[in-house]
Amino acid sequence: MTATVAAILALAVGTYAFRLAGPLLHGRLALPDHVHRLLSAGAMVLLAALLATGALTQAGGFAGWARPAGVLVGGILAWRRAPFVLVVLAAAATTAALRATGLV
């Protein structure tokens, strides 16, 4: 067994164990309220960081202004609770229109 296969198997077992721990410990472990607030805030910060890196960067540099504008349009529509298909299509159309006008 190569080191790559061993690493993949170890990560697979670790991922499965981590996912299994949630249902197994659900009723047995009580977390304080401040920990629940911190976990909620941490999830929001992680989501915002993923959104920012995905919207603003490409190949280690700035992605241009069209992509963030499309993400902004999609975010506003999602915040206004528009249907998901409309959110995706409007974001893609905004990005495509701005790129077609030369704003990369």
Secondary structure, DSSP 4 states (H G I P E B T S, - for coil): --HHHHHHHHHHHHHHHHHHHHHHHTTT----HHHHHHHHHHHHHHHHHHHHHHHHEETTEE--SHHHHHHHHHHHHHHTT--HHHHHHHHHHHHHHHHHTT--
